[in-house]
């Protein structure tokens, strides 16, 4: 079984990632309930445990540093934005920033794959690239859906 096929610290469904079918129709009570938050958090753990340690020391202040910042930023921005969901543009700004960081992470993983193919598990890199590419699309779609929801929402007093 590969790294993504294992549960990370007992979190989530298969591979430590959310089972989309199991989460459909569940209310979103906190940022923890967002599939994209859960998936980017678990992917961050994999990057930290299985990609970063294998990169050459000369990348410590460049690619490694950037990858560390971008993978940690995505779930943080989603969580921060969710706390500002009541503001007209609060959540949107954080989701835009999370999508930017997700795209940046994807490019960094492409660089890892192409610059250091002998240092890292290429199949794992491809799977992580796919996860972050999907996450960017999910964040974009969440922003669109939230905007539509906010426009229809009536204030209950």
Phi and psi restraints in degrees (value plus and minus 20) as a CYANA .aco file:
   2 UNK   PHI    -103.8   -63.8
   2 UNK   PSI     155.6   195.6
   3 UNK   PHI     -78.7   -38.7
   3 UNK   PSI     -61.5   -21.5
   4 UNK   PHI     -94.1   -54.1
   4 UNK   PSI     -37.5     2.5
   5 UNK   PHI    -104.0   -64.0
   5 UNK   PSI     -27.8    12.2
   6 UNK   PHI    -115.9   -75.9
   6 UNK   PSI     129.9   169.9
   7 UNK   PHI     -99.2   -59.2
   7 UNK   PSI     114.7   154.7
   8 UNK   PHI    -109.8   -69.8
   8 UNK   PSI      91.5   131.5
   9 UNK   PHI      30.8    70.8
   9 UNK   PSI      12.6    52.6
  10 UNK   PHI      53.1    93.1
  10 UNK   PSI      -2.8    37.2
  11 UNK   PHI    -115.2   -75.2
  11 UNK   PSI     113.0   153.0
  12 UNK   PHI      50.3    90.3
  12 UNK   PSI    -187.9  -147.9
  13 UNK   PHI    -102.0   -62.0
  13 UNK   PSI    -171.7  -131.7
  14 UNK   PHI     -74.1   -34.1
  14 UNK   PSI     120.4   160.4
  15 UNK   PHI      43.9    83.9
  15 UNK   PSI      -5.3    34.7
  16 UNK   PHI      54.8    94.8
  16 UNK   PSI     -15.0    25.0
  17 UNK   PHI    -125.1   -85.1
  17 UNK   PSI     139.2   179.2
  18 UNK   PHI     -91.6   -51.6
  18 UNK   PSI     117.2   157.2
  19 UNK   PHI    -103.7   -63.7
  19 UNK   PSI      85.1   125.1
  20 UNK   PHI     -75.8   -35.8
  20 UNK   PSI     -62.8   -22.8
  21 UNK   PHI     -82.5   -42.5
  21 UNK   PSI     -56.5   -16.5
  22 UNK   PHI     -92.5   -52.5
  22 UNK   PSI     -43.0    -3.0
  23 UNK   PHI    -118.2   -78.2
  23 UNK   PSI     -25.9    14.1
  24 UNK   PHI     -86.7   -46.7
  24 UNK   PSI     112.0   152.0
  25 UNK   PHI      67.6   107.6
  25 UNK   PSI     -26.9    13.1
  26 UNK   PHI     -99.3   -59.3
  26 UNK   PSI     119.2   159.2
  27 UNK   PHI     -88.7   -48.7
  27 UNK   PSI     130.1   170.1
  28 UNK   PHI    -113.4   -73.4
  28 UNK   PSI      84.5   124.5
  29 UNK   PHI    -118.2   -78.2
  29 UNK   PSI     -45.3    -5.3
  30 UNK   PHI    -173.0  -133.0
  30 UNK   PSI     154.0   194.0
  31 UNK   PHI     -81.8   -41.8
  31 UNK   PSI     -44.4    -4.4
  32 UNK   PHI     -81.0   -41.0
  32 UNK   PSI     -46.0    -6.0
  33 UNK   PHI    -100.5   -60.5
  33 UNK   PSI     -30.0    10.0
  34 UNK   PHI    -101.1   -61.1
  34 UNK   PSI     102.1   142.1
  35 UNK   PHI     -74.6   -34.6
  35 UNK   PSI     -62.3   -22.3
  36 UNK   PHI     -85.7   -45.7
  36 UNK   PSI     -54.7   -14.7
  37 UNK   PHI     -84.1   -44.1
  37 UNK   PSI     -70.6   -30.6
  38 UNK   PHI     -80.7   -40.7
  38 UNK   PSI     -64.4   -24.4
  39 UNK   PHI     -87.4   -47.4
  39 UNK   PSI     -60.9   -20.9
  40 UNK   PHI     -91.9   -51.9
  40 UNK   PSI     -50.3   -10.3
  41 UNK   PHI     -86.9   -46.9
  41 UNK   PSI     -66.1   -26.1
  42 UNK   PHI     -88.6   -48.6
  42 UNK   PSI     -56.9   -16.9
  43 UNK   PHI     -84.4   -44.4
  43 UNK   PSI     -57.0   -17.0
  44 UNK   PHI     -79.0   -39.0
  44 UNK   PSI     -62.7   -22.7
  45 UNK   PHI     -81.6   -41.6
  45 UNK   PSI     -60.7   -20.7
  46 UNK   PHI     -86.0   -46.0
  46 UNK   PSI     -63.3   -23.3
  47 UNK   PHI     -79.3   -39.3
  47 UNK   PSI     -65.3   -25.3
  48 UNK   PHI     -85.7   -45.7
  48 UNK   PSI     -57.2   -17.2
  49 UNK   PHI    -106.5   -66.5
  49 UNK   PSI     -50.5   -10.5
  50 UNK   PHI    -145.1  -105.1
  50 UNK   PSI     -29.9    10.1
  51 UNK   PHI    -131.3   -91.3
  51 UNK   PSI     -78.4   -38.4
  52 UNK   PHI     -75.8   -35.8
  52 UNK   PSI     -65.2   -25.2
  53 UNK   PHI     -83.3   -43.3
  53 UNK   PSI     -39.5     0.5
  54 UNK   PHI    -112.4   -72.4
  54 UNK   PSI     -25.4    14.6
  55 UNK   PHI    -100.4   -60.4
  55 UNK   PSI     130.3   170.3
  56 UNK   PHI     -82.6   -42.6
  56 UNK   PSI     130.9   170.9
  57 UNK   PHI     -79.4   -39.4
  57 UNK   PSI     -50.9   -10.9
  58 UNK   PHI     -87.1   -47.1
  58 UNK   PSI     -32.8     7.2
  59 UNK   PHI    -112.5   -72.5
  59 UNK   PSI     -17.9    22.1
  60 UNK   PHI     -73.4   -33.4
  60 UNK   PSI     -61.9   -21.9
  61 UNK   PHI    -119.8   -79.8
  61 UNK   PSI     -12.3    27.7
  62 UNK   PHI    -144.7  -104.7
  62 UNK   PSI    -114.9   -74.9
  63 UNK   PHI     -81.7   -41.7
  63 UNK   PSI     -63.8   -23.8
  64 UNK   PHI     -82.8   -42.8
  64 UNK   PSI     -67.2   -27.2
  65 UNK   PHI     -81.0   -41.0
  65 UNK   PSI     -65.1   -25.1
  66 UNK   PHI     -85.9   -45.9
  66 UNK   PSI     -62.1   -22.1
  67 UNK   PHI     -83.4   -43.4
  67 UNK   PSI     -62.3   -22.3
  68 UNK   PHI     -78.1   -38.1
  68 UNK   PSI     -67.3   -27.3
  69 UNK   PHI     -85.8   -45.8
  69 UNK   PSI     -65.7   -25.7
  70 UNK   PHI     -89.7   -49.7
  70 UNK   PSI     -61.2   -21.2
  71 UNK   PHI     -88.5   -48.5
  71 UNK   PSI     -52.5   -12.5
  72 UNK   PHI     -95.1   -55.1
  72 UNK   PSI     -51.2   -11.2
  73 UNK   PHI     -88.1   -48.1
  73 UNK   PSI     -54.3   -14.3
  74 UNK   PHI     -80.9   -40.9
  74 UNK   PSI     -78.2   -38.2
  75 UNK   PHI     -84.7   -44.7
  75 UNK   PSI     -51.4   -11.4
  76 UNK   PHI     -82.5   -42.5
  76 UNK   PSI     -65.3   -25.3
  77 UNK   PHI     -85.9   -45.9
  77 UNK   PSI     -58.1   -18.1
  78 UNK   PHI     -83.7   -43.7
  78 UNK   PSI     -64.4   -24.4
  79 UNK   PHI     -84.8   -44.8
  79 UNK   PSI     -65.5   -25.5
  80 UNK   PHI     -81.2   -41.2
  80 UNK   PSI     -65.8   -25.8
  81 UNK   PHI     -82.3   -42.3
  81 UNK   PSI     -59.6   -19.6
  82 UNK   PHI     -79.8   -39.8
  82 UNK   PSI     -54.0   -14.0
  83 UNK   PHI     -91.4   -51.4
  83 UNK   PSI     -35.1     4.9
  84 UNK   PHI    -128.9   -88.9
  84 UNK   PSI      -0.8    39.2
  85 UNK   PHI     -83.5   -43.5
  85 UNK   PSI     -40.0     0.0
  86 UNK   PHI     -96.8   -56.8
  86 UNK   PSI     -37.5     2.5
  87 UNK   PHI    -102.3   -62.3
  87 UNK   PSI     127.2   167.2
  88 UNK   PHI     -74.6   -34.6
  88 UNK   PSI     -68.2   -28.2
  89 UNK   PHI    -137.1   -97.1
  89 UNK   PSI     -16.1    23.9
  90 UNK   PHI     -78.3   -38.3
  90 UNK   PSI     -75.1   -35.1
  91 UNK   PHI     -83.7   -43.7
  91 UNK   PSI     -60.1   -20.1
  92 UNK   PHI     -79.0   -39.0
  92 UNK   PSI     -63.5   -23.5
  93 UNK   PHI     -81.1   -41.1
  93 UNK   PSI     -65.5   -25.5
  94 UNK   PHI     -88.1   -48.1
  94 UNK   PSI     -56.6   -16.6
  95 UNK   PHI     -86.5   -46.5
  95 UNK   PSI     -59.3   -19.3
  96 UNK   PHI     -80.9   -40.9
  96 UNK   PSI     -63.1   -23.1
  97 UNK   PHI     -86.0   -46.0
  97 UNK   PSI     -59.2   -19.2
  98 UNK   PHI     -83.9   -43.9
  98 UNK   PSI     -60.4   -20.4
  99 UNK   PHI     -85.2   -45.2
  99 UNK   PSI     -59.0   -19.0
 100 UNK   PHI     -80.3   -40.3
 100 UNK   PSI     -67.0   -27.0
 101 UNK   PHI     -85.7   -45.7
 101 UNK   PSI     -56.6   -16.6
 102 UNK   PHI     -85.1   -45.1
 102 UNK   PSI     -63.1   -23.1
 103 UNK   PHI     -84.3   -44.3
 103 UNK   PSI     -59.9   -19.9
 104 UNK   PHI     -83.2   -43.2
 104 UNK   PSI     -59.9   -19.9
 105 UNK   PHI     -83.0   -43.0
 105 UNK   PSI     -61.8   -21.8
 106 UNK   PHI     -78.9   -38.9
 106 UNK   PSI     -66.3   -26.3
 107 UNK   PHI     -83.2   -43.2
 107 UNK   PSI     -61.9   -21.9
 108 UNK   PHI     -81.3   -41.3
 108 UNK   PSI     -60.0   -20.0
 109 UNK   PHI     -88.1   -48.1
 109 UNK   PSI     -56.0   -16.0
 110 UNK   PHI     -79.8   -39.8
 110 UNK   PSI     -63.6   -23.6
 111 UNK   PHI     -83.7   -43.7
 111 UNK   PSI     -63.7   -23.7
 112 UNK   PHI     -77.6   -37.6
 112 UNK   PSI     -69.1   -29.1
 113 UNK   PHI     -79.8   -39.8
 113 UNK   PSI     -64.5   -24.5
 114 UNK   PHI    -103.1   -63.1
 114 UNK   PSI     -51.7   -11.7
 115 UNK   PHI    -106.0   -66.0
 115 UNK   PSI     -49.8    -9.8
 116 UNK   PHI    -151.2  -111.2
 116 UNK   PSI      34.4    74.4
 117 UNK   PHI     -84.4   -44.4
 117 UNK   PSI     -42.0    -2.0
 118 UNK   PHI    -108.8   -68.8
 118 UNK   PSI     -26.8    13.2
 119 UNK   PHI    -120.2   -80.2
 119 UNK   PSI     -50.1   -10.1
 120 UNK   PHI    -139.9   -99.9
 120 UNK   PSI     142.4   182.4
 121 UNK   PHI     -96.0   -56.0
 121 UNK   PSI      89.4   129.4
 122 UNK   PHI     -85.2   -45.2
 122 UNK   PSI     -55.2   -15.2
 123 UNK   PHI     -85.7   -45.7
 123 UNK   PSI     -60.8   -20.8
 124 UNK   PHI     -83.7   -43.7
 124 UNK   PSI     -62.7   -22.7
 125 UNK   PHI     -77.6   -37.6
 125 UNK   PSI     -66.0   -26.0
 126 UNK   PHI     -81.2   -41.2
 126 UNK   PSI     -61.9   -21.9
 127 UNK   PHI     -85.7   -45.7
 127 UNK   PSI     -59.8   -19.8
 128 UNK   PHI     -87.3   -47.3
 128 UNK   PSI     -59.5   -19.5
 129 UNK   PHI     -78.5   -38.5
 129 UNK   PSI     -63.3   -23.3
 130 UNK   PHI     -84.1   -44.1
 130 UNK   PSI     -61.4   -21.4
 131 UNK   PHI     -83.0   -43.0
 131 UNK   PSI     -65.8   -25.8
 132 UNK   PHI     -92.1   -52.1
 132 UNK   PSI     -52.9   -12.9
 133 UNK   PHI     -83.8   -43.8
 133 UNK   PSI     -65.1   -25.1
 134 UNK   PHI     -83.4   -43.4
 134 UNK   PSI     -60.4   -20.4
 135 UNK   PHI     -82.4   -42.4
 135 UNK   PSI     -59.7   -19.7
 136 UNK   PHI     -79.5   -39.5
 136 UNK   PSI     -63.2   -23.2
 137 UNK   PHI     -86.1   -46.1
 137 UNK   PSI     -60.2   -20.2
 138 UNK   PHI     -83.8   -43.8
 138 UNK   PSI     -61.8   -21.8
 139 UNK   PHI     -83.1   -43.1
 139 UNK   PSI     -63.8   -23.8
 140 UNK   PHI     -80.2   -40.2
 140 UNK   PSI     -67.6   -27.6
 141 UNK   PHI     -86.7   -46.7
 141 UNK   PSI     -55.2   -15.2
 142 UNK   PHI     -83.1   -43.1
 142 UNK   PSI     -61.8   -21.8
 143 UNK   PHI     -81.9   -41.9
 143 UNK   PSI     -63.4   -23.4
 144 UNK   PHI     -83.9   -43.9
 144 UNK   PSI     -66.3   -26.3
 145 UNK   PHI     -84.6   -44.6
 145 UNK   PSI     -60.9   -20.9
 146 UNK   PHI     -85.8   -45.8
 146 UNK   PSI     -59.2   -19.2
 147 UNK   PHI     -81.8   -41.8
 147 UNK   PSI     -63.6   -23.6
 148 UNK   PHI     -85.8   -45.8
 148 UNK   PSI     -61.9   -21.9
 149 UNK   PHI     -82.1   -42.1
 149 UNK   PSI     -66.4   -26.4
 150 UNK   PHI     -82.6   -42.6
 150 UNK   PSI     -56.0   -16.0
 151 UNK   PHI     -90.1   -50.1
 151 UNK   PSI     -49.0    -9.0
 152 UNK   PHI    -110.0   -70.0
 152 UNK   PSI     -37.7     2.3
 153 UNK   PHI     -89.2   -49.2
 153 UNK   PSI     113.8   153.8
 154 UNK   PHI    -124.0   -84.0
 154 UNK   PSI     118.6   158.6
 155 UNK   PHI     -94.4   -54.4
 155 UNK   PSI     107.8   147.8
 156 UNK   PHI    -123.2   -83.2
 156 UNK   PSI     108.1   148.1
